[in-house]
Amino acid sequence: MKTLKFSTDLVPLVLSGEKTSTWRLFDDKDLQIGDELCFVDSDNKKQFGKAKITSIKEKALGEINDADFLGHERFESKEKMFDAYKSYYGDVVNDGVIVKMINFKLI
């Protein structure tokens, strides 16, 4: 089973069903539709849920639009979004980087 980490502030959103999508850059896990996932709180390293990938869409980070935020937390601005992803992935994040938008269902 593949593992995905979430920051502590996102855990309640996932568990409540408000967050049903996660965006990942540089997919080193080769995430695919149908994969079962173990969700882990990145701060305390504890598992908080399991899910199954229901759909995947890919596009350049600079092409994200309002419709892409369905099931995903919003950012105050495009700059804040880039800052957030740079904090996870480093300075390699730019408009052209492909984001994998993963929709999931808790199981």
C-alpha positions as CSV (number, residue, x, y, z in Angstrom):
1,M,0.0,0.0,0.0
2,K,1.3,3.4,-0.9
3,T,1.6,6.1,1.7
4,L,0.8,9.8,1.4
5,K,1.6,12.4,4.0
6,F,-0.6,15.3,4.9
7,S,0.2,18.3,7.2
8,T,-1.6,18.2,10.5
9,D,-4.0,21.1,9.6
10,L,-5.3,19.1,6.6
11,V,-6.1,15.9,8.6
12,P,-9.5,17.1,9.9
13,L,-10.5,18.2,6.4
14,V,-9.7,14.8,5.0
15,L,-11.5,13.0,7.8
16,S,-14.6,15.2,7.5
17,G,-14.9,14.5,3.7
18,E,-14.3,18.2,2.9
19,K,-10.9,17.4,1.3
20,T,-11.2,14.7,-1.3
21,S,-8.3,15.7,-3.5
22,T,-4.6,16.1,-3.1
23,W,-2.1,17.6,-5.5
24,R,1.3,16.0,-5.8
25,L,4.4,17.2,-7.8
26,F,7.1,14.9,-9.0
27,D,5.1,11.7,-8.4
28,D,7.8,9.3,-7.2
29,K,5.1,6.7,-6.2
30,D,3.6,6.2,-9.6
31,L,0.1,6.9,-8.2
32,Q,-2.6,5.3,-10.4
33,I,-6.4,5.1,-10.4
34,G,-7.5,2.3,-8.1
35,D,-4.4,2.4,-5.8
36,E,-5.2,2.0,-2.1
37,L,-3.4,4.6,0.0
38,C,-2.4,4.9,3.7
39,F,-2.7,8.5,4.9
40,V,-0.2,9.7,7.5
41,D,0.0,12.9,9.5
42,S,3.4,14.3,8.5
43,D,4.0,15.9,11.9
44,N,3.4,12.9,14.2
45,K,3.9,10.1,11.6
46,K,0.6,8.4,12.7
47,Q,-1.7,6.8,10.2
48,F,-5.1,8.6,10.2
49,G,-6.9,6.9,7.3
50,K,-7.0,4.8,4.2
51,A,-8.3,5.7,0.8
52,K,-8.7,4.6,-2.8
53,I,-7.8,6.8,-5.8
54,T,-10.9,7.4,-7.9
55,S,-9.5,9.7,-10.6
56,I,-6.3,11.6,-11.6
57,K,-5.8,14.7,-13.7
58,E,-2.5,16.3,-14.7
59,K,-1.7,19.9,-15.7
60,A,0.9,22.5,-15.4
61,L,0.8,24.3,-12.0
62,G,0.5,27.7,-13.8
63,E,-2.7,26.5,-15.6
64,I,-4.6,25.8,-12.4
65,N,-8.1,27.3,-12.4
66,D,-11.0,27.6,-10.0
67,A,-12.6,24.4,-11.1
68,D,-9.5,22.5,-10.1
69,F,-10.0,23.3,-6.5
70,L,-13.1,21.1,-6.1
71,G,-12.4,18.9,-3.0
72,H,-9.0,20.7,-2.4
73,E,-8.1,23.5,0.0
74,R,-7.9,27.0,-1.5
75,F,-5.0,29.4,-1.3
76,E,-5.2,33.1,-0.6
77,S,-3.4,33.8,-3.9
78,K,-1.3,32.2,-6.6
79,E,1.8,33.4,-4.8
80,K,0.7,31.7,-1.6
81,M,0.1,28.5,-3.5
82,F,3.6,28.6,-5.0
83,D,5.0,29.3,-1.6
84,A,3.2,26.3,-0.1
85,Y,4.5,23.9,-2.8
86,K,8.0,25.4,-2.6
87,S,8.0,24.6,1.2
88,Y,7.3,20.9,0.3
89,Y,9.4,20.5,-2.9
90,G,12.0,23.3,-2.9
91,D,12.8,26.0,-5.4
92,V,12.2,23.8,-8.5
93,V,8.5,24.7,-8.3
94,N,7.4,27.0,-11.2
95,D,4.5,27.5,-13.6
96,G,5.6,24.7,-15.8
97,V,5.8,22.0,-13.2
98,I,3.2,19.3,-13.7
99,V,0.8,18.7,-10.8
100,K,-0.9,15.4,-10.4
101,M,-4.4,16.1,-9.0
102,I,-5.5,13.0,-7.2
103,N,-9.2,12.5,-6.2
104,F,-9.7,9.9,-3.5
105,K,-12.4,8.2,-1.4
106,L,-11.9,7.2,2.2
107,I,-12.3,3.4,2.8
